[in-house]
């Protein structure tokens, strides 16, 4: 498993878009903030994933001063993923 931080919002979007678009209504906040990050509206935006064998298991997004948004894709492995936080 690898915790990967993204500095480029476009690269992050390419990675997470399939997951977000699957449940657009559930992940609307995460999805809605992404264009503002891409537009440069947040200087210190944080974007990261936990990945294993090319598969995204969790997504993280934060736009200070707002709290961290998290999505755990693989809820069965939730306890195992917590060690990365």
C-alpha positions in Angstrom: 0.0 0.0 0.0 1.2 3.5 -0.8 0.1 6.9 0.5 0.5 9.2 -2.5 0.3 13.0 -2.3 -0.6 14.9 -5.5 0.7 18.4 -6.2 -1.1 18.6 -9.6 -4.9 18.8 -9.4 -5.3 17.6 -13.0 -3.3 14.4 -12.2 -5.4 13.9 -9.0 -8.6 14.4 -11.0 -7.6 11.8 -13.6 -6.9 9.3 -10.8 -10.1 9.9 -8.7 -12.7 10.8 -11.4 -13.8 7.2 -12.0 -14.6 6.8 -8.3 -16.3 10.1 -7.8 -18.4 9.8 -10.9 -19.7 6.4 -9.8 -21.5 8.0 -6.8 -21.7 11.6 -7.8 -24.6 12.3 -5.4 -22.7 10.8 -2.4 -19.3 12.4 -3.2 -20.7 15.8 -4.3 -18.7 17.9 -1.9 -15.4 16.3 -2.8 -16.3 16.5 -6.5 -17.5 20.1 -6.3 -14.4 21.4 -4.6 -12.0 19.9 -7.2 -12.7 22.6 -9.9 -11.8 25.3 -7.4 -8.6 23.6 -6.6 -7.8 23.2 -10.4 -8.6 26.9 -10.9 -6.0 27.8 -8.2 -8.5 29.2 -5.7 -6.7 27.4 -2.9 -3.0 27.9 -2.3 -2.5 25.1 0.1 -4.9 22.4 -1.2 -4.0 18.9 -0.1 -4.8 16.0 -2.4 -3.8 12.4 -1.7 -4.7 8.7 -2.2 -4.0 5.4 -0.7 -3.3 3.0 -3.5 -2.4 -0.7 -3.9 -1.5 -2.3 -7.1 -2.9 0.6 -9.1 -6.2 0.5 -7.3 -7.4 3.5 -5.2 -8.5 2.5 -1.7 -9.0 6.0 -0.2 -9.1 9.6 -1.3 -8.2 12.7 0.7 -8.8 16.4 0.0 -8.4 19.5 2.1 -8.6 23.2 1.4 -7.5 25.1 4.4 -9.1 26.4 6.6 -11.7 23.7 5.9 -11.5 20.2 7.4 -10.1 17.2 5.6 -12.5 15.3 3.4 -12.0 11.6 3.2 -13.5 8.8 1.1 -12.8 5.2 1.8 -13.5 3.2 -1.3 -12.8 -0.2 0.2 -14.7 -0.2 3.5 -13.9 -3.8 4.2 -10.2 -2.7 4.7 -11.1 0.4 6.7 -9.2 -0.6 9.9 -6.1 -1.4 7.8 -6.2 2.0 6.1 -6.4 4.0 9.3 -2.7 3.6 10.0 -2.0 6.0 7.1 -3.8 8.8 8.9 
